[in-house]
Amino acid sequence: MDFKINGRAISYDGDGEMPLLWYLRDLAGMTGTKFGCGAGLCGACTVHVDGMAVRSCQTWMDDVEGTEVTTIEGLGTGDMLHALQIAWAENNVPQCGYCQSGQIMQAASLLADNPNPTDEDIDMAMSGNICRCGTYQRIKKSIRDVADGKIKGGKL
Amino acid sequence: MTHMVENVSRRGVLKGAGIIGGLVLTAPLVSKGLMAAIKKASGQLEASNYLSISEDGTVNIYIHRVEMGQGSRTGLPQIIADELDADWSRINFVAAFGDQKFGDQNTDGSTSIRKFYDTFRHAGAAARMMLEQAAAEKWGVSADQVMAKEHRIHNKATGKSADYSEFVAAAAELPVPDATKVSYKAKADRRYIGKSVRNIYMKDFVTGSSQFGQDVRREGMLYAVAKRPPVVGGKLTGYNKEAAMAVKGVVDVVELPVFEKPIMFKPLGGLAVLATNTYAAKKGLEAAAPEFEAGDNGGYDTAEYEKILWQAIDGEDVNHLKRGDVDTALANAVTVVEADYFVPHLHHAPMEPPAATAEWQGDTLRMWVCCQDPQSVQDTVAPYVGLKPVQIHVEATLLGGAFGRKSKPDFAAEAAILAKHAGKPVKMVWTREDDMQHSYYHTISAQRVKGALDVDGRVTAWKHKTAFPSIFEIFDPRTEGPVAMEMGLGLLDIPFETPNLQVDAGKARGHVRIGWMRSVTNIQHAFALGSFVDELAHAGGKRTDDMWLELIGSDRMIDPAKDGADYSNYGETLDRHPVDTARLKAVLKKAVEMSGYGKEMPKGHGLGISVHRSFVTYVANVVEVVVGDDGRLSVPRAWVAADCGLAVNPDRVKAQMEGAVVFGTSIALHGEITAKDGRIEQSNFDGYPVCRIEESPHVEVAILETTGVPGGVGEPGVPPVAPAITNAIFAATGNRIRRLPIGHQMTA
């Protein structure tokens, strides 16, 4: 079966029940997508499939046939980063940093759907992404800064 | 201790090329000393184990502590860079491997900045003075005629300046000035210390290119997962090897060595499956369907065990502190208040489950581990693979959170054993279920506090007893309950001036692995202290902040030894880090001012307050809760006032306090690990919830910088949170929560 990761064409003929997470991390060597719980409970493994945020630990390889998968490595274009990535840096969001790929991917999906979310919209959209370091208020501010046009994409 | 260090190994960890050209040297170094040796090879200036300057002027800073979100790998270089007056863009940040020459690398106990501030500052200042001296000699002027600034030496008389690189070779020939001979920059001249410098890994974090323990990849590497005995001390009794081997991608099925007491950091035994990817290994392990017998701890049931803890509270007292005569004061009191508090086992649950990768290179072993202490990895792994600790090269990767769990490298030993068996590199992947079910849990505790009030509502006696299985039992199985160090986390430095004070412990034994978790026994002790002050305030008809101030009393330095306590003060002397009641009162007053504590609140809203000194830092919390008519609880806001002495990176200090409030809120609302038949009942974030975005308060932080000496930052924000929340619930509803987690107590 064929699909794309970050615009690159991929052919896969392995176990169709392998979660996309392990394909990305172990077979494709793309470790930006993190393993947190393996049960769709923490959001660390969030990627986009055809622009929609999904938990890659709960997405089978069979499910991604014919789709376009975007991971944190492909959110920006080369040196030009997504506005959320810049906002994350400007607000010093990450502490340990581990959950942040998933947080950013989830937030990017939110803003693509709803460019001007309320605080409740943000809570609702981000509720599936755990940050054990407790960076939530900075995550919220970063999403707000991008929604308000205060921070744009660019280089870091 | 003096030993030989071969510098060639250091080269292996340098990022970037051309930093040290062909440098191979050996020199005697004193492991814990700073200016142990000056090495003069290839003209490179080595001012200490933590700092060298290359001929091109690149500053190499060897960061011996790990990064797990607390910011040490940015904060420590800030200290050197400041005293060296270096250009931040010309620093090569080197994540140092495990080696005794770096001194204590155990990134734990909120020690990285507070224990190494002087050392790093000295290194930077010494190197700066050496460069200045070299420049003065070259220019034929006296040393006071030159000045280092922004990576250049300036000649004050001529106005001429030159880059540091011009003087490295000559400076390398000079002796390193010792601590009595260096001069430090004035506070006003600081460029990095006290500034919110951005994390050195920021770009990696936001682009997904940072490397955590789980992310390590080596050529030809196998992936391992394992099923360990669900009961500590249990044994593997059977499994289906053929079924596992039939799974595509499975390479081998390996029995791990049988676990034997004492617990220490030993791997637990069990069965591992090696495969070409994690998914295949997991499937293979499922197919192998390993079975276990329980062993001695198979009867552990936390609900039953709680009764044993209360019997310990009723039973024999092991005295740890005594002032005056509490029993007489209690007998003569106008009012006696008594309360029991309970805190269950807790788990760290870092977002990254533990992971370790091992690769044999000839007779030596290379490891990449998300560990808090690479030296402890060396010591733990060595006996399992027949090597000496120094033959194991351990790199601490970035840690996806740790909170104390990753200072116990049982998982690293598993990787090393399997790599030796397989003859290939192996990454040991712990799943979330492994992480939850095989932790070193925060202890389970019961406490009883009695207070005596006189006719004016003044506290005349405080009697406090705590019982819990000790961390130290994992090292010494004879340990029967709290040791002085654990008592010292919150109870031996009770800051009250009350004339009668007594602290006792009750005996208890552990049946799971007990370990330290962010702020350790301060968690339960601060919960009881903060709750009981609130209870006494209500009994005495006073505001809780006023009751705190009255109990704390006069401005003074407390010496717990005067009341017979064996107090360790977080490994610091009382001269350098006194127990200073004025600082405690100051953070309390600041939190009151920030939050408006004491003001009228709308129906269902309440403010709660608490304050606690831990890791030589003072933190006060005010928390607002809202309780709906149906008992539904939310925690919208919190205010933190913290005095950690010097804040090297103020924004990181703020971030740690923000995060600590969320961590403490998780403890208060949800945190509970239970065991039945010796097995942990929780296995993932459904059974062990932690705060999500909508449950987490917005936190406002004020940093009070009252001294120039840095205290701990990573942990001290946690202890006052839970009592502030439960006190706020009392203020809102009159419902007194004395056991954690709050869980369903509001709606039950």
Contacts between the chains, C-beta under 8 A, distances in Angstrom:
chain1	res1	chain2	res2	distance
A	15	B	248	6.9
A	15	B	279	7.4
A	18	B	277	7.8
A	18	B	279	4.9
A	19	B	279	6.5
A	22	B	277	5.8
A	22	B	278	5.2
A	22	B	279	4.0
A	25	B	215	7.7
A	25	B	278	7.3
A	26	B	223	6.4
A	26	B	276	8.0
A	26	B	277	3.9
A	26	B	278	5.5
A	26	B	279	7.2
A	27	B	277	6.2
A	29	B	217	6.1
A	30	B	208	8.0
A	31	B	208	7.5
A	31	B	211	7.3
A	31	B	212	8.0
A	31	B	214	7.6
A	31	B	215	3.8
A	31	B	217	7.2
A	32	B	207	7.2
A	32	B	208	2.2
A	32	B	209	6.5
A	33	B	208	7.1
A	34	B	212	7.6
A	34	B	214	7.2
A	34	B	351	7.4
A	34	B	352	7.1
A	34	B	400	7.1
A	35	B	214	5.7
A	35	B	278	7.7
A	35	B	352	7.9
A	35	B	353	7.3
A	35	B	429	7.7
A	36	B	351	5.3
A	36	B	352	7.4
A	36	B	353	7.7
A	36	B	432	6.8
A	37	B	432	4.3
A	37	B	684	5.6
A	37	B	685	5.7
A	38	B	431	5.8
A	38	B	432	5.8
A	38	B	433	7.9
A	38	B	684	8.0
A	39	B	432	7.0
A	39	B	684	5.2
A	39	B	685	7.6
A	39	B	686	7.4
A	41	B	684	5.8
A	41	B	685	4.1
A	41	B	686	5.9
A	42	B	351	6.8
A	42	B	432	7.8
A	42	B	685	5.6
A	44	B	351	5.9
A	71	B	208	7.0
A	72	B	207	6.7
A	72	B	208	3.4
A	73	B	207	7.0
A	73	B	208	5.3
A	73	B	209	7.5
A	76	B	207	7.0
A	81	B	206	7.0
A	81	B	207	6.9
A	85	B	206	4.2
A	85	B	207	6.6
A	86	B	206	8.0
A	88	B	205	7.5
A	88	B	206	4.8
A	89	B	198	6.9
A	89	B	202	5.0
A	89	B	203	7.2
A	89	B	206	5.7
A	92	B	196	7.4
A	92	B	198	6.6
A	92	B	199	6.8
A	92	B	202	7.6
A	92	B	651	5.6
A	92	B	652	7.7
A	92	B	655	6.5
A	94	B	69	7.7
A	94	B	199	6.8
A	94	B	201	7.9
A	94	B	202	7.0
A	94	B	205	4.2
A	94	B	206	7.2
A	95	B	69	3.3
A	95	B	70	7.3
A	95	B	71	7.7
A	95	B	655	6.1
A	95	B	656	7.7
A	95	B	659	5.9
A	96	B	67	7.6
A	96	B	68	5.3
A	96	B	69	3.4
A	96	B	350	7.4
A	96	B	351	7.0
A	96	B	352	7.5
A	96	B	398	7.3
A	96	B	399	6.2
A	96	B	400	5.3
A	96	B	401	4.6
A	96	B	402	7.8
A	97	B	69	7.2
A	97	B	201	6.5
A	97	B	204	7.6
A	97	B	205	3.7
A	97	B	210	5.7
A	97	B	398	6.9
A	97	B	400	7.3
A	98	B	212	6.0
A	98	B	350	7.7
A	98	B	351	4.4
A	98	B	352	4.7
A	98	B	398	8.0
A	98	B	400	2.8
A	98	B	401	6.2
A	99	B	351	4.8
A	99	B	400	7.6
A	100	B	205	5.4
A	100	B	206	6.6
A	101	B	208	4.5
A	104	B	206	6.6
A	122	B	693	7.4
A	123	B	693	5.5
A	123	B	694	4.0
A	124	B	694	7.7
A	126	B	693	4.7
A	127	B	692	5.2
A	127	B	693	5.8
A	127	B	694	5.6
A	128	B	692	7.8
A	129	B	692	7.9
A	129	B	693	7.3
A	130	B	351	6.7
A	130	B	685	6.4
A	130	B	690	6.1
A	130	B	692	6.2
A	131	B	351	7.2
A	131	B	662	7.9
A	131	B	693	7.9
A	132	B	349	6.1
A	132	B	350	5.9
A	132	B	351	4.9
A	132	B	401	4.9
A	132	B	403	7.6
A	132	B	663	7.6
A	132	B	690	6.1
A	133	B	69	4.7
A	133	B	351	7.8
A	133	B	401	6.2
A	133	B	659	4.7
A	133	B	662	7.8
A	134	B	658	6.2
A	134	B	659	3.6
A	134	B	660	7.3
A	134	B	661	6.9
A	134	B	662	2.7
A	134	B	663	5.8
A	134	B	691	7.1
A	134	B	696	6.4
A	135	B	655	7.3
A	135	B	658	7.5
A	135	B	659	6.6
A	136	B	662	6.6
A	136	B	691	7.9
A	136	B	692	7.9
A	136	B	693	4.4
A	136	B	696	4.5
A	137	B	658	6.3
A	137	B	696	7.2
A	137	B	698	5.3
A	137	B	699	6.4
A	138	B	655	7.5
A	138	B	658	7.6
A	139	B	693	6.9
A	140	B	693	7.1
A	156	B	202	7.3
A	156	B	203	5.0
A	156	B	206	7.2
